[in-house]
Amino acid sequence: MHFTPKQPSLPAPQLTWDDGTLISRAYDDVYASRAGSVAETEYVFLEGNGFPERWKTQKHFTIGELGFGTGLNFFVAWRQFLQAASPDAHLHFISTELVPLAAEDILRALSPYPELEWLASQFCARMPQRIAGIHHIQFDRVTLTLCYGDANETLPHVKARADAWFLDGFSPAKNPDMWNEPLLKHVARLGGTVATFSAAGEVKRRLEAAGYTMEKRAGFGHKRDMLVGTPVKKSNDKNTLRIAVIGGGVAGCATANALASRGHHVALYERHAIASAASGNPAALLYPRITKHWSPEMSFYLSAYSYMLSHVPYWGVIHESLGLLKTIKDEQERERFTDINQRTGIDEAILRFDASKQGVWFPQGMWLDPRDLCKKLIHHAHITLHEYHALTALPEADAVVLCNAQDAQYFAPECSMKVNAGQLSVVPARHIKQMPQVLRSHKGYIIPQQGSVIIGATYDRDDMSGAVTEGNHLKNREEAAAALPELFSCADISDWSGRTSMRATTPTRMPYLQKLREGLYINAGHGSRGMLSAPYGAELVTNEICNS
């Protein structure tokens, strides 16, 4: 499911510009042809793999690429796909990149091609955070999977059956690691035709040894030859699936959306109304869990954070990006976080310790409305909603995904979970002495909204009634006042409102995201971080289903 790289940092690009052409100093090679980059991509990679004719043959396409670079090949393929494929077709584009470029460099490099500006701008507005790992971005009818880091480390973790490959690393002579035998064997493992500008004999022999029938064709521009290849063993056709998702909270709605966006037909079952449990809270924070050292947990939550930052604006969800401060509560936490960037290698643009604020600062930390998110996610032609529909048996479908928190144990007893109740408090603005300008996380959280401040949340393993109590309001007030003494103007809580919901937590405190048995999957057990991890988990489970 989730891939944890050895470390999160990525090399900085070493670039120079020569009369508008972007050049890598590290590899002494251009990022794109000087003789018409779009025309070269169309000729070498698209025509070399049989496009646009192949767009008419099926509804689910997967293209793999070695070397994302400026994204030129992706944008050209995306544009042609929209023009030539059927309106209900879906494209999954998977690419590797060791040294991601900044948005401004991508836009500058592609500025000679105004026909790509709209697509490139969409991507640059939603680029993944600069963290090694496998990132996913959903666009309309298109899914982009970007493998940041060494392709020899990331590609073995990709399972998608490919229809075609664009082999577009820097030239084999200057970047041999991109053309080595183990890496090309992984290309062959995933299947699909191949096309490359390279006509090197060693590349041809390695692809033939991996299981391809190779041939030379006339190259583009000044290049005499290029290579195309067909796998000896053909991939199986990919079908549109009928999938049932159980649970209408953020996990279920996100899973339904991710599957429907891939062209599958989804029936979403909820025993009450959509977003009626924990996903019915009026606001939730988005920031990643951090650990003292680089760890699988930190990798997972940073990837989930990157995923949400890329998708919240795209989904059109009610949200506000104020930045978030996680305050330091004791010397142990101070030791844990003061040198976190040096210790873990995480880019300071993502998070950093701020001594003046006495905490870890997340510049892009935000809050969003989970209720609005659920409504936006299920607004899809391929999703059929069944509210107030309690299931006593698994429905008939090609696959079923359990997204119903602790109730998933009814269908999967092996997935044990503990439940605790959490009450949040909504404080009217007239009780606020000084409205906070940023989001805060301490033992609880403080979220300023127009007209109120939301504080919370309690942890209660004894009272599962769901009642909102004065005692829990006082607990929330005490924690918030300790973190921000200037917050309240009075002690009155008589007109506070609140909401209590249940949170399901796994024994490891990491969510269940896996295939349980043939045809049954789970995305549940997210605890208090479900707003961050459930949509990312939905993407991981969707990949598992689509690639099985």
Secondary structure as the mmCIF struct_conf table of DSSP 4:
data_model
#
loop_
_struct_conf.conf_type_id
_struct_conf.id
_struct_conf.beg_label_comp_id
_struct_conf.beg_label_asym_id
_struct_conf.beg_label_seq_id
_struct_conf.end_label_comp_id
_struct_conf.end_label_asym_id
_struct_conf.end_label_seq_id
BEND BEND1 LYS A 6 LYS A 6
BEND BEND2 PRO A 8 PRO A 8
HELX_LH_PP_P HELX_LH_PP_P1 PRO A 11 PRO A 13
STRN STRN1 LEU A 15 ASP A 18
TURN_TY1_P TURN_TY1_P1 ASP A 19 GLY A 20
STRN STRN2 THR A 21 SER A 24
TURN_TY1_P TURN_TY1_P2 ARG A 25 ASP A 28
STRN STRN3 ASP A 29 VAL A 30
BEND BEND3 TYR A 31 ALA A 32
TURN_TY1_P TURN_TY1_P3 ARG A 34 ALA A 35
HELX_RH_AL_P HELX_RH_AL_P1 SER A 37 THR A 41
HELX_RH_PI_P HELX_RH_PI_P1 GLU A 42 LEU A 46
HELX_RH_3T_P HELX_RH_3T_P1 GLU A 47 ASN A 49
TURN_TY1_P TURN_TY1_P4 GLY A 50 PRO A 52
HELX_RH_3T_P HELX_RH_3T_P2 GLU A 53 LYS A 56
BEND BEND4 THR A 57 THR A 57
BEND BEND5 LYS A 59 LYS A 59
STRN STRN4 HIS A 60 LEU A 66
TURN_TY1_P TURN_TY1_P5 GLY A 69 THR A 70
BEND BEND6 GLY A 71 GLY A 71
HELX_RH_AL_P HELX_RH_AL_P2 LEU A 72 ALA A 84
BEND BEND7 ALA A 85 ALA A 85
TURN_TY1_P TURN_TY1_P6 PRO A 87 ASP A 88
STRN STRN5 HIS A 90 GLU A 97
BEND BEND8 LEU A 98 VAL A 99
HELX_LH_PP_P HELX_LH_PP_P2 PRO A 100 ALA A 102
HELX_RH_AL_P HELX_RH_AL_P3 ALA A 103 ALA A 109
TURN_TY1_P TURN_TY1_P7 LEU A 110 PRO A 112
HELX_RH_3T_P HELX_RH_3T_P3 PRO A 114 LEU A 116
HELX_RH_AL_P HELX_RH_AL_P4 GLU A 117 ALA A 125
TURN_TY1_P TURN_TY1_P8 ARG A 126 ARG A 126
HELX_LH_PP_P HELX_LH_PP_P3 MET A 127 GLN A 129
BEND BEND9 ARG A 130 ARG A 130
BEND BEND10 ALA A 132 ALA A 132
STRN STRN6 GLY A 133 PHE A 139
TURN_TY1_P TURN_TY1_P9 ASP A 140 ARG A 141
STRN STRN7 VAL A 142 TYR A 148
BEND BEND11 GLY A 149 GLY A 149
HELX_RH_AL_P HELX_RH_AL_P5 ALA A 151 THR A 154
HELX_RH_3T_P HELX_RH_3T_P4 LEU A 155 HIS A 157
HELX_LH_PP_P HELX_LH_PP_P4 ALA A 160 ALA A 162
BEND BEND12 ASP A 163 ASP A 163
STRN STRN8 ALA A 164 LEU A 167
BEND BEND13 GLY A 169 PHE A 170
HELX_LH_PP_P HELX_LH_PP_P5 SER A 171 SER A 171
TURN_TY1_P TURN_TY1_P10 PRO A 172 LYS A 174
HELX_RH_3T_P HELX_RH_3T_P5 PRO A 176 TRP A 179
HELX_RH_AL_P HELX_RH_AL_P6 GLU A 181 LEU A 190
STRN STRN9 THR A 193 THR A 196
BEND BEND14 PHE A 197 PHE A 197
HELX_RH_AL_P HELX_RH_AL_P7 GLY A 201 ALA A 210
TURN_TY1_P TURN_TY1_P11 GLY A 211 GLY A 211
STRN STRN10 TYR A 212 ALA A 218
BEND BEND15 PHE A 220 PHE A 220
TURN_TY1_P TURN_TY1_P12 GLY A 221 HIS A 222
STRN STRN11 ASP A 225 PRO A 231
BEND BEND16 VAL A 232 LYS A 233
HELX_LH_PP_P HELX_LH_PP_P6 LYS A 234 LYS A 238
STRN STRN12 ARG A 242 ILE A 246
BEND BEND17 GLY A 249 GLY A 249
HELX_RH_AL_P HELX_RH_AL_P8 VAL A 250 SER A 261
TURN_TY1_P TURN_TY1_P13 ARG A 262 GLY A 263
STRN STRN13 HIS A 265 TYR A 269
BEND BEND18 ARG A 271 HIS A 272
TURN_TY1_P TURN_TY1_P14 ILE A 274 ALA A 275
BEND BEND19 ALA A 277 ALA A 277
HELX_RH_3T_P HELX_RH_3T_P6 ALA A 278 GLY A 280
BEND BEND20 ASN A 281 PRO A 282
STRN STRN14 ALA A 284 LEU A 286
BEND BEND21 LYS A 292 HIS A 293
HELX_RH_AL_P HELX_RH_AL_P9 PRO A 296 TRP A 315
TURN_TY1_P TURN_TY1_P15 GLY A 316 GLY A 316
STRN STRN15 HIS A 319 SER A 321
STRN STRN16 LEU A 324 THR A 327
BEND BEND22 ASP A 330 ASP A 330
HELX_RH_AL_P HELX_RH_AL_P10 GLU A 331 PHE A 337
TURN_TY1_P TURN_TY1_P16 THR A 338 ASP A 339
HELX_RH_AL_P HELX_RH_AL_P11 ILE A 340 THR A 344
TURN_TY1_P TURN_TY1_P17 GLU A 348 ILE A 350
STRN STRN17 ARG A 352 ASP A 354
TURN_TY1_P TURN_TY1_P18 ALA A 355 GLN A 358
STRN STRN18 GLY A 359 PHE A 362
TURN_TY1_P TURN_TY1_P19 PRO A 363 GLN A 364
STRN STRN19 MET A 366 LEU A 368
HELX_RH_AL_P HELX_RH_AL_P12 PRO A 370 LEU A 377
TURN_TY1_P TURN_TY1_P20 ILE A 378 ILE A 378
TURN_TY1_P TURN_TY1_P21 ALA A 381 HIS A 382
STRN STRN20 ILE A 383 HIS A 386
BEND BEND23 TYR A 388 TYR A 388
BEND BEND24 THR A 392 ALA A 393
HELX_LH_PP_P HELX_LH_PP_P7 LEU A 394 PRO A 395
BEND BEND25 GLU A 396 ASP A 398
STRN STRN21 ALA A 399 LEU A 402
BEND BEND26 ASN A 404 ASN A 404
HELX_RH_3T_P HELX_RH_3T_P7 ALA A 405 TYR A 410
TURN_TY1_P TURN_TY1_P22 PHE A 411 PHE A 411
TURN_TY1_P TURN_TY1_P23 PRO A 413 GLU A 414
BEND BEND27 CYS A 415 CYS A 415
STRN STRN22 LYS A 418 PRO A 428
HELX_RH_3T_P HELX_RH_3T_P8 ALA A 429 HIS A 431
STRN STRN23 ILE A 432 ILE A 432
BEND BEND28 LYS A 433 GLN A 434
BEND BEND29 GLN A 437 VAL A 438
STRN STRN24 LEU A 439 SER A 441
BEND BEND30 HIS A 442 GLY A 444
STRN STRN25 TYR A 445 GLN A 449
TURN_TY1_P TURN_TY1_P24 GLN A 450 GLY A 451
STRN STRN26 SER A 452 GLY A 456
STRN STRN27 ASP A 460 ASP A 460
BEND BEND31 ARG A 461 ASP A 462
BEND BEND32 SER A 465 SER A 465
HELX_RH_AL_P HELX_RH_AL_P13 GLU A 470 ALA A 483
TURN_TY1_P TURN_TY1_P25 PRO A 485 GLU A 486
BEND BEND33 LEU A 487 LEU A 487
STRN STRN28 PHE A 488 PHE A 488
BEND BEND34 SER A 489 SER A 489
BEND BEND35 ALA A 491 ALA A 491
TURN_TY1_P TURN_TY1_P26 SER A 494 ASP A 495
STRN STRN29 SER A 497 THR A 505
TURN_TY1_P TURN_TY1_P27 PRO A 507 THR A 508
BEND BEND36 ARG A 509 MET A 510
STRN STRN30 TYR A 512 ARG A 517
TURN_TY1_P TURN_TY1_P28 GLU A 518 GLY A 519
STRN STRN31 LEU A 520 ALA A 524
STRN STRN32 HIS A 526 HIS A 526
HELX_RH_3T_P HELX_RH_3T_P9 GLY A 527 ARG A 529
HELX_RH_AL_P HELX_RH_AL_P14 GLY A 530 ASN A 547
#
